[in-house]
Amino acid sequence: MIPIKPLNLSAFALLVLAGCGATMQAQVSTSKEFIKAPISVVKKAPLKENELKRWSHLDLIKDSIPGMSVDKAYAELLQGKTGKRVIVGIVDSGVDIEHEDLKGMIWTNPKEVAGNGIDDDKNGYVDDIHGWNFLGNIVNENLEMTRIVKKGDDGSQQYKSALAQYTEKYEKALKEKEQVDFLLDVHNTLKTALNKEKYTLKDVSGITSADPKVSRSKMIMTQIFTNGGPNFDPSVELEDYREHVYGELNFTLNKDFDGRKVLGDNADDIKSTKYGNNIVFGPDKEKALHGTHVAGIIAQVRNNNLGGDGVANNVEILAVRAVPDGDEYDKDIALAIRYAVDNGAKVINGSFGKSFSPQRKWVYEAIKYAAKKDVLIVHAAGNDGYNIDDAKNINYPNDSEDNINEFADNLITIGAINKSYGKNVVAQFSNFGKLNVDVFAPGEEIYATVPNNKYKYLQGTSMASPNAAGVATLIRSYYPKLKAKQVKQILMDSGVMLPSSVVLGDNPNPDQEPVAVSSAESSRTAKMVNAYNALLMAEKMSK
C-alpha cells in the first residue's frame, strides 16, 4: 500500500466526532563544520509560498526550518564540482516520464531499441526502454489482509490476525462512508444555495437562509474551512476523501474483487517472471501521481523556474511500476528490486508498505541480492503513527526476520518530520521505533511533480523516503567509491538531532496535550537527515 497521508482528512473526522521564544544559540560558521541542533529555535513567521514549496531544502540554523540543508550544501560544498550520474530506481505506482520538470532525468536502456518489438538485451522484457510495468493494466487491488481472509481459515496465526484487522478496518470504512456521504450532502446543499460549483469561506459566511438544512450546512462547512486552513478547497478535498473511502469498500476491502485477473499472472509462482508491459506510467497516467511525486522529490530539474527543485542533480530515474492502489504483491516487489538492480540502479526508493507479507522471503532474497550488488534501498516507515518495533505493527518490507536483528546492511527506513522544529517535529502520522526506524526526513506538505505537467503538495513517509534517497543519491554521485552500507551509515550518523523530547504517533486523547517522550524512542538515531552534514562526512570517509 502506498503510504500517503491526505492533507485534510483528519479535519473531517474531528469535525464529525466533536476543534519558543529564546534566542538562537548556534551560529553559522564560515568553516565547514557540522550543523548541530541549536539549543532553541526562534519561531518563524508563517512560511511564504516560495518557502513552503522548498522548505525541505532549507536549513535549521539559517531559516529556523528543519529542512535538510540542501541549498546550503549546493552553495557551499558542491560549487564547481561535477558528480557522476546515478541511476535511481523508483519502485512505485508508475512515473510520468514525459513530465516537463523531469526532462533529461529519465533513464533510457542503452541495450534496447525502442519500438522494434524485440527483446534486444535478452532480459525477458521487450522494449523496456525506460523501465518496466509489472502490473500491466492493474490499477486497484485488495489489501494483503483481504487476500488472506479470502483464502479462508488455514488455522494459522496470520489468518487470525488478518481477520481481526480486516474486520476492524471494514467496520471503520462503513462508518467513514456514512461520514463522507453526510459531508457531501452538506457540500451539495451549499452549492445549490450559492448556485456555485466552487465556493470560499467568504461565500459561505454570506449565506442567509430560513431553511434549517442550509443553516446547519453553513455552520458545519464554516468549521471545516476553519480546520482546513487557507488553502482548503471543499470540492477537491471532499472528492479525495470520497475516493479514499469508496476505494476501500469497492476495492481494497472488497473480498469479491480480483484486481490481478486482468494481468493473467500467478502471484504465487516466483519462477514466472515475464509479465506486464513497458508502459511505466500504467493504463491511466493520472494514477501515476504517487510515483511521479516521489520521482520529482529526488530528481525534478533544479533552478529552472518550474515547480520545485529535486534534491539531486545527476540522476536518471528508472521507473518500475509494482505498487497498485491497494497492497503490492511480494512477487512484484521482489522482481522489481531485482530488475532495478540488474539495470544499474545504485539507489532504490520504496515508498510503499503493508502489514502482512505472506511471501516476504522472496523480498528478503531480493534485498540481499541488492546488497551483493552494492545497491542502497530507501524505504518509507509507514503512516499509521505506530511503534513498528511492536510485532503486531510490523511494516513490510523490512530487513529483519525477527524484527530485531538486521540480515542486510543496505536498507534504511525513513520516518517523517514536519516543518516546525520542537517537540511536535515528528509528523503525527509517522511510524516510529528505536529498532526499526533509522532516521527521519521531511515528509509533510512536500511540493513536487504530479502527472501531466502539474505539481502538488503531498505528505507521508512516502515523501520523507525520497528526500532521504535524494541525499543518498548526492553522496553516490559525488563520492561514487563509497559503498551502499557506508552511505546508509552516513545518512544516519550525520543527521541533526531531534529535540530531546518529542511527541510520537497519534494522540489517543485529542482533548489533552500530547505527552512527549525521549527522542531516543523515535528511531535508531533520533536524527533528521541533513545533506550538508552528509556530504562533509562523505568527504571525510572517502579519504
C-alpha positions as CSV (number, residue, x, y, z in Angstrom):
1,M,0.0,0.0,0.0
2,I,1.3,3.5,-0.8
3,P,1.9,5.3,2.4
4,I,0.4,8.7,1.7
5,K,-1.4,10.9,4.2
6,P,-4.4,13.0,3.0
7,L,-3.7,16.6,3.9
8,N,-7.0,17.5,5.5
9,L,-8.7,14.2,6.1
10,S,-8.3,14.5,9.9
11,A,-10.2,17.8,9.9
12,F,-13.3,16.0,8.7
13,A,-13.1,13.2,11.3
14,L,-12.5,15.7,14.1
15,L,-15.5,17.8,13.0
16,V,-17.9,14.9,12.9
17,L,-16.7,13.4,16.1
18,A,-16.8,16.8,18.0
19,G,-11.6,21.8,17.2
20,C,9.8,29.3,21.7
21,G,10.9,32.4,22.5
22,A,14.6,32.0,23.4
23,T,17.4,33.4,21.3
24,M,19.3,31.1,18.8
25,Q,22.4,29.9,20.5
26,A,24.2,28.4,17.5
27,Q,25.6,30.5,14.7
28,V,26.5,29.7,11.1
29,S,30.2,29.0,10.8
30,T,32.3,30.2,7.9
31,S,34.4,26.9,8.3
32,K,33.0,23.6,7.1
33,E,31.6,22.4,10.4
34,F,28.7,20.1,11.0
35,I,25.3,21.6,11.5
36,K,24.1,20.9,15.0
37,A,20.7,21.3,16.5
38,P,20.5,24.7,18.3
39,I,19.5,24.7,22.0
40,S,16.4,26.7,21.0
41,V,14.9,27.9,17.7
42,V,13.2,31.2,17.3
43,K,9.7,30.6,16.0
44,K,9.5,31.8,12.4
45,A,6.5,33.6,10.9
46,P,4.3,31.5,8.6
47,L,6.2,30.5,5.5
48,K,5.6,32.3,2.3
49,E,4.5,30.2,-0.7
50,N,8.0,30.1,-2.3
51,E,9.5,29.0,1.1
52,L,6.8,26.4,1.7
53,K,7.5,24.9,-1.8
54,R,11.1,24.2,-0.8
55,W,11.1,24.0,3.0
56,S,12.7,20.6,2.9
57,H,15.8,22.2,1.3
58,L,16.1,24.9,4.0
59,D,18.5,25.0,7.0
60,L,17.6,24.7,10.6
61,I,20.0,27.4,11.8
62,K,19.7,29.9,8.9
63,D,16.0,29.5,8.3
64,S,14.7,28.1,11.6
65,I,13.1,25.3,9.5
66,P,14.2,21.6,10.0
67,G,15.0,21.1,6.3
68,M,17.9,19.0,5.0
69,S,20.2,22.0,4.3
70,V,20.2,21.1,0.6
71,D,20.5,24.7,-0.6
72,K,23.5,25.2,1.8
73,A,25.1,22.1,0.5
74,Y,24.9,23.2,-3.1
75,A,26.1,26.7,-2.3
76,E,29.0,25.8,0.0
77,L,30.1,22.3,-0.8
78,L,29.2,21.4,-4.4
79,Q,30.1,24.6,-6.3
80,G,32.4,23.8,-9.2
81,K,32.2,20.1,-8.6
82,T,30.9,17.6,-11.1
83,G,29.2,14.5,-9.9
84,K,28.6,11.1,-11.6
85,R,25.2,10.2,-13.0
86,V,23.4,7.9,-10.6
87,I,20.5,5.6,-11.7
88,V,17.7,5.7,-9.1
89,G,15.0,3.0,-9.2
90,I,11.5,4.2,-8.3
91,V,9.5,1.2,-7.3
92,D,6.1,2.7,-7.1
93,S,2.7,3.3,-8.9
94,G,4.4,4.5,-12.1
95,V,6.1,7.6,-13.3
96,D,5.1,10.2,-15.8
97,I,8.3,10.1,-17.7
98,E,7.1,12.9,-20.1
99,H,6.7,15.5,-17.3
100,E,8.3,18.8,-18.2
101,D,10.2,19.0,-14.9
102,L,11.8,15.5,-15.3
103,K,13.2,16.2,-18.8
104,G,16.7,14.8,-19.0
105,M,16.3,12.9,-15.8
106,I,14.8,9.7,-17.1
107,W,16.8,6.5,-17.6
108,T,17.0,5.1,-21.1
109,N,18.0,1.4,-21.6
110,P,21.2,1.6,-23.8
111,K,20.8,-2.0,-24.8
112,E,17.3,-1.8,-26.1
113,V,16.0,-0.5,-29.4
114,A,12.7,1.4,-28.9
115,G,9.6,0.1,-30.6
116,N,11.0,-2.8,-32.5
117,G,9.1,-5.4,-30.5
118,I,12.3,-7.3,-29.9
119,D,14.0,-8.1,-26.5
120,D,17.3,-6.7,-27.7
121,D,19.1,-7.0,-24.3
122,K,17.6,-10.5,-23.8
123,N,16.5,-9.8,-20.2
124,G,13.0,-11.1,-20.9
125,Y,11.3,-7.7,-21.1
126,V,10.5,-6.5,-24.6
127,D,11.2,-2.8,-25.3
128,D,11.9,-1.9,-21.7
129,I,13.2,1.5,-22.7
130,H,12.6,3.4,-19.5
131,G,11.8,0.6,-17.1
132,W,9.1,-2.0,-16.6
133,N,5.5,-2.2,-15.5
134,F,4.9,-5.4,-13.6
135,L,1.3,-4.5,-13.0
136,G,0.2,-4.3,-16.7
137,N,-3.2,-2.7,-16.7
138,I,-3.9,-3.2,-12.9
139,V,-4.9,-0.1,-11.1
140,N,-6.8,-1.3,-8.0
141,E,-6.0,-4.2,-5.7
142,N,-7.0,-5.7,-2.4
143,L,-5.1,-5.2,0.8
144,E,-3.0,-8.2,1.7
145,M,-5.2,-8.8,4.8
146,T,-8.2,-9.1,2.4
147,R,-6.4,-11.6,0.2
148,I,-5.5,-13.7,3.3
149,V,-9.1,-13.6,4.6
150,K,-10.4,-14.6,1.1
151,K,-8.3,-17.7,1.0
152,G,-10.1,-19.0,4.1
153,D,-9.1,-20.2,7.6
154,D,-6.0,-22.3,7.4
155,G,-5.6,-22.4,11.2
156,S,-2.6,-20.0,11.1
157,Q,-1.9,-17.1,13.4
158,Q,-1.5,-15.0,10.2
159,Y,-5.1,-15.7,9.3
160,K,-6.4,-14.9,12.7
161,S,-4.5,-11.6,12.8
162,A,-5.6,-10.7,9.3
163,L,-9.3,-11.4,10.0
164,A,-9.2,-9.3,13.2
165,Q,-7.6,-6.3,11.4
166,Y,-9.8,-6.8,8.3
167,T,-13.0,-6.7,10.5
168,E,-11.9,-3.6,12.3
169,K,-10.9,-1.8,9.1
170,Y,-14.1,-2.8,7.3
171,E,-16.3,-1.6,10.1
172,K,-14.4,1.7,10.2
173,A,-14.8,2.1,6.5
174,L,-18.6,1.7,6.8
175,K,-18.7,4.4,9.4
176,E,-16.5,6.7,7.2
177,K,-18.8,6.1,4.3
178,E,-21.7,7.5,6.4
179,Q,-19.4,10.4,7.3
180,V,-18.3,11.2,3.8
181,D,-21.9,10.9,2.5
182,F,-23.0,13.3,5.2
183,L,-20.3,15.8,4.3
184,L,-21.0,15.6,0.6
185,D,-24.7,16.3,1.3
186,V,-23.6,19.4,3.2
187,H,-21.3,20.4,0.3
188,N,-24.1,19.9,-2.3
189,T,-26.6,21.8,-0.2
190,L,-24.3,24.8,-0.1
191,K,-23.5,24.6,-3.9
192,T,-27.3,24.7,-4.5
193,A,-27.8,27.6,-2.1
194,L,-24.9,29.6,-3.7
195,N,-25.6,28.4,-7.2
196,K,-21.8,27.8,-7.5
197,E,-19.7,24.7,-8.1
198,K,-16.8,26.2,-6.1
199,Y,-17.1,28.5,-3.2
200,T,-15.0,30.1,-0.4
201,L,-15.4,30.7,3.3
202,K,-16.4,34.3,2.4
203,D,-19.2,32.9,0.2
204,V,-20.4,30.6,3.0
205,S,-20.3,33.4,5.6
206,G,-22.6,35.5,3.3
207,I,-25.4,32.9,3.2
208,T,-28.7,33.9,4.8
209,S,-31.5,31.3,4.7
210,A,-34.5,30.3,6.7
211,D,-34.0,26.7,5.6
212,P,-32.7,24.8,8.7
213,K,-30.8,22.4,6.5
214,V,-28.9,25.3,4.7
215,S,-28.2,27.0,8.1
216,R,-26.9,23.8,9.6
217,S,-24.7,23.1,6.5
218,K,-23.4,26.7,6.7
219,M,-22.3,26.1,10.3
220,I,-20.7,22.8,9.6
221,M,-18.8,24.0,6.5
222,T,-17.6,27.1,8.3
223,Q,-15.9,24.9,10.9
224,I,-14.5,22.7,8.2
225,F,-12.9,25.7,6.5
226,T,-11.5,26.8,9.8
227,N,-9.9,23.5,10.4
228,G,-8.8,23.1,6.8
229,G,-6.7,26.2,6.6
230,P,-6.4,29.0,4.0
231,N,-5.8,26.7,1.0
232,F,-8.8,24.4,1.8
233,D,-10.9,23.6,-1.3
234,P,-14.0,21.6,-0.3
235,S,-14.6,20.3,-3.9
236,V,-11.1,18.8,-4.1
237,E,-10.7,17.6,-0.5
238,L,-14.1,16.1,-0.2
239,E,-13.7,14.3,-3.5
240,D,-10.3,12.9,-2.3
241,Y,-12.0,11.8,0.9
242,R,-14.9,10.1,-1.0
243,E,-12.4,8.4,-3.4
244,H,-10.4,7.1,-0.4
245,V,-13.4,5.7,1.5
246,Y,-15.2,4.3,-1.6
247,G,-11.9,2.8,-2.8
248,E,-11.7,0.9,0.4
249,L,-15.1,-0.5,0.2
250,N,-15.1,-1.2,-3.6
251,F,-11.5,-2.5,-3.9
252,T,-9.0,-2.8,-1.1
253,L,-11.5,-4.4,1.4
254,N,-13.8,-6.0,-1.2
255,K,-13.4,-9.8,-0.9
256,D,-15.2,-10.2,-4.3
257,F,-12.8,-8.1,-6.2
258,D,-9.9,-9.7,-8.1
259,G,-7.5,-7.0,-9.3
260,R,-4.9,-9.4,-10.7
261,K,-7.3,-11.2,-13.1
262,V,-6.6,-8.6,-15.8
263,L,-2.8,-9.3,-15.6
264,G,-3.1,-13.1,-16.1
265,D,-0.2,-13.9,-13.8
266,N,0.0,-16.2,-10.8
267,A,1.3,-14.2,-7.9
268,D,2.3,-17.4,-6.1
269,D,4.7,-18.5,-8.7
270,I,8.0,-16.7,-8.4
271,K,9.5,-18.6,-11.3
272,S,7.1,-17.0,-13.8
273,T,8.7,-13.6,-14.3
274,K,7.9,-12.4,-17.8
275,Y,4.6,-10.5,-17.4
276,G,3.5,-6.9,-17.5
277,N,4.5,-4.3,-20.2
278,N,6.7,-1.3,-20.8
279,I,4.2,1.4,-20.2
280,V,5.8,2.7,-17.0
281,F,3.0,5.1,-16.0
282,G,0.4,2.4,-16.4
283,P,-3.0,2.5,-18.2
284,D,-4.1,5.8,-16.7
285,K,-1.3,8.4,-16.3
286,E,-3.2,10.3,-13.6
287,K,-3.0,7.2,-11.4
288,A,0.8,7.5,-11.5
289,L,0.5,10.5,-9.2
290,H,2.3,9.0,-6.3
291,G,5.3,7.6,-8.2
292,T,5.7,10.8,-10.2
293,H,5.7,12.9,-7.0
294,V,8.3,10.6,-5.5
295,A,10.5,10.9,-8.6
296,G,10.2,14.7,-8.6
297,I,11.3,15.0,-5.0
298,I,14.5,13.3,-5.9
299,A,15.1,14.5,-9.5
300,Q,12.9,17.4,-10.7
301,V,15.2,19.8,-12.5
302,R,16.8,22.4,-10.2
303,N,16.7,26.1,-10.8
304,N,14.5,26.0,-14.0
305,N,11.6,28.1,-12.6
306,L,9.3,25.1,-12.9
307,G,7.6,23.5,-9.8
308,G,10.0,22.7,-7.1
309,D,13.7,21.5,-7.1
310,G,14.9,18.0,-6.8
311,V,17.4,17.1,-4.1
312,A,19.9,15.5,-6.6
313,N,21.1,17.0,-9.9
314,N,22.9,14.0,-11.5
315,V,20.0,11.5,-11.7
316,E,18.5,9.0,-14.1
317,I,15.0,7.8,-12.9
318,L,14.4,4.2,-13.7
319,A,10.7,3.6,-13.3
320,V,9.5,0.2,-12.1
321,R,5.7,0.0,-11.7
322,A,4.8,-2.5,-9.0
323,V,2.6,-0.7,-6.5
324,P,-1.2,-0.6,-7.2
325,D,-4.0,1.3,-5.3
326,G,-4.1,-1.4,-2.6
327,D,-1.4,-3.7,-1.4
328,E,1.5,-4.7,-3.6
329,Y,2.2,-8.4,-4.1
330,D,5.5,-9.7,-2.7
331,K,6.4,-11.3,-6.0
332,D,6.1,-8.0,-7.9
333,I,8.3,-6.2,-5.3
334,A,10.9,-8.9,-5.3
335,L,11.1,-8.8,-9.1
336,A,11.0,-5.0,-9.3
337,I,14.0,-4.8,-6.9
338,R,15.9,-7.3,-9.0
339,Y,15.0,-5.5,-12.2
340,A,16.3,-2.1,-10.9
341,V,19.5,-3.7,-9.6
342,D,20.2,-5.6,-12.9
343,N,19.7,-2.3,-14.9
344,G,22.3,-0.3,-12.9
345,A,20.3,1.4,-10.1
346,K,22.6,2.3,-7.2
347,V,19.7,3.7,-5.1
348,I,16.2,2.3,-5.0
349,N,13.3,4.2,-3.4
350,G,10.4,2.2,-1.9
351,S,7.6,4.4,-0.8
352,F,5.2,1.6,0.0
353,G,4.4,-0.9,2.7
354,K,1.9,-3.3,4.2
355,S,1.0,-5.1,7.4
356,F,1.2,-8.7,6.0
357,S,3.7,-10.3,3.7
358,P,3.0,-14.0,3.0
359,Q,5.9,-14.4,0.6
360,R,8.3,-12.0,2.4
361,K,11.2,-14.4,1.9
362,W,11.1,-13.6,-1.8
363,V,11.5,-9.9,-1.0
364,Y,14.2,-10.7,1.6
365,E,16.2,-12.5,-1.0
366,A,15.8,-9.5,-3.4
367,I,17.1,-7.2,-0.7
368,K,20.1,-9.5,-0.1
369,Y,20.7,-9.6,-3.9
370,A,20.7,-5.8,-3.9
371,A,23.2,-5.8,-1.1
372,K,25.6,-8.1,-3.0
373,K,25.4,-5.7,-6.0
374,D,26.1,-2.6,-3.7
375,V,22.6,-1.0,-4.0
376,L,21.0,1.1,-1.3
377,I,17.3,0.6,-0.7
378,V,15.5,3.5,1.0
379,H,12.1,2.6,2.4
380,A,9.2,4.5,4.0
381,A,8.4,3.7,7.6
382,G,4.6,4.0,7.1
383,N,1.8,6.3,8.1
384,D,-0.1,4.7,10.9
385,G,1.5,6.5,13.8
386,Y,2.6,3.1,15.2
387,N,5.6,1.9,17.0
388,I,6.7,-0.7,14.4
389,D,9.1,-2.4,16.9
390,D,5.9,-4.0,18.2
391,A,5.4,-7.3,16.4
392,K,1.7,-6.5,15.7
393,N,2.7,-3.3,13.8
394,I,5.5,-4.6,11.5
395,N,5.7,-2.6,8.3
396,Y,6.8,-4.8,5.3
397,P,9.2,-5.0,3.6
398,N,11.8,-4.7,6.3
399,D,15.4,-6.0,6.8
400,S,14.8,-8.3,9.8
401,E,13.2,-11.7,10.1
402,D,12.6,-11.3,13.8
403,N,12.0,-7.5,13.9
404,I,15.2,-7.1,15.9
405,N,18.3,-8.3,14.1
406,E,19.1,-7.0,10.6
407,F,20.0,-9.5,7.9
408,A,21.3,-6.8,5.5
409,D,23.1,-3.5,5.7
410,N,21.7,-1.9,2.6
411,L,18.2,-1.0,3.6
412,I,17.4,2.2,5.5
413,T,13.9,3.0,6.9
414,I,12.8,6.6,7.0
415,G,10.2,8.3,9.3
416,A,8.7,11.8,8.6
417,I,9.1,15.2,10.2
418,N,7.2,18.4,9.6
419,K,8.5,22.0,9.2
420,S,8.3,23.1,12.8
421,Y,11.3,22.2,15.0
422,G,10.2,21.4,18.5
423,K,8.6,18.6,20.4
424,N,6.0,18.1,17.7
425,V,8.5,17.9,14.8
426,V,7.9,14.2,14.2
427,A,4.8,14.1,11.9
428,Q,1.8,12.8,13.8
429,F,1.1,10.1,11.2
430,S,4.7,8.8,11.0
431,N,5.6,5.4,12.3
432,F,8.5,5.2,14.7
433,G,10.6,2.6,16.5
434,K,14.1,2.7,18.1
435,L,14.9,-0.6,16.3
436,N,13.1,-0.4,13.0
437,V,13.1,3.3,12.0
438,D,16.6,4.5,11.2
439,V,16.3,8.3,10.7
440,F,13.7,11.0,9.8
441,A,13.4,13.3,6.8
442,P,10.9,16.0,5.7
443,G,7.5,14.4,4.8
444,E,4.8,16.9,5.5
445,E,3.5,19.3,2.7
446,I,6.1,18.4,0.1
447,Y,5.7,20.1,-3.3
448,A,6.7,18.1,-6.3
449,T,5.7,16.8,-9.8
450,V,2.4,15.0,-10.5
451,P,1.3,13.7,-13.9
452,N,0.6,15.9,-16.9
453,N,2.9,18.7,-16.1
454,K,1.2,19.6,-12.8
455,Y,2.5,20.0,-9.2
456,K,1.0,19.2,-5.9
457,Y,1.7,19.2,-2.1
458,L,1.5,15.7,-0.7
459,Q,2.6,14.3,2.6
460,G,3.5,11.0,4.2
461,T,6.6,8.9,4.9
462,S,6.3,8.3,1.1
463,M,7.7,11.8,0.7
464,A,10.2,11.5,3.5
465,S,11.8,8.4,1.9
466,P,12.7,10.1,-1.5
467,N,14.0,13.1,0.4
468,A,16.5,10.8,2.1
469,A,17.0,8.9,-1.2
470,G,17.9,12.2,-2.8
471,V,20.6,12.8,-0.3
472,A,21.9,9.3,-0.7
473,T,22.0,10.0,-4.5
474,L,24.1,13.1,-3.9
475,I,26.6,11.1,-1.9
476,R,26.7,8.3,-4.5
477,S,27.1,11.0,-7.2
478,Y,30.0,13.0,-5.7
479,Y,31.6,10.1,-3.8
480,P,31.0,7.1,-6.0
481,K,33.6,4.9,-4.3
482,L,31.6,4.8,-1.1
483,K,29.6,1.6,-0.7
484,A,25.9,1.3,0.0
485,K,26.4,0.3,3.6
486,Q,28.6,3.4,4.1
487,V,26.0,5.7,2.5
488,K,23.4,4.2,4.9
489,Q,25.7,4.9,7.9
490,I,26.4,8.4,6.7
491,L,22.7,9.2,6.4
492,M,22.2,8.0,10.0
493,D,25.4,9.3,11.7
494,S,25.5,12.8,10.1
495,G,21.9,13.7,10.8
496,V,20.9,16.7,13.0
497,M,19.5,15.6,16.4
498,L,15.8,15.8,17.1
499,P,14.8,17.7,20.2
500,S,15.4,15.7,23.4
501,S,11.7,15.1,23.8
502,V,9.2,14.5,21.1
503,V,5.6,13.5,20.6
504,L,5.3,10.2,18.7
505,G,2.2,8.9,16.9
506,D,-1.4,9.9,17.1
507,N,-2.7,11.5,20.3
508,P,-5.2,9.0,21.8
509,N,-6.7,11.9,23.8
510,P,-7.4,14.8,21.4
511,D,-8.8,16.9,24.2
512,Q,-5.5,16.7,26.1
513,E,-2.0,17.9,25.4
514,P,0.0,15.0,23.8
515,V,2.7,13.6,26.0
516,A,6.3,14.0,24.8
517,V,8.8,11.1,25.3
518,S,12.6,10.8,24.9
519,S,13.5,11.2,21.3
520,A,15.6,8.0,21.7
521,E,12.3,6.2,21.4
522,S,11.8,7.5,17.9
523,S,14.4,5.7,15.9
524,R,17.9,4.2,16.0
525,T,19.5,7.6,15.7
526,A,16.9,10.2,16.9
527,K,18.2,12.3,14.0
528,M,17.0,14.1,10.9
529,V,18.7,13.6,7.5
530,N,21.0,16.5,6.6
531,A,22.6,16.8,3.2
532,Y,25.3,19.3,4.2
533,N,26.5,17.1,7.1
534,A,26.2,14.0,5.0
535,L,28.5,15.4,2.3
536,L,31.0,16.6,4.8
537,M,31.1,13.1,6.4
538,A,31.3,11.5,2.9
539,E,34.3,13.7,2.1
540,K,36.0,12.6,5.2
541,M,35.1,8.9,4.8
542,S,36.2,8.8,1.2
543,K,39.7,9.8,2.3
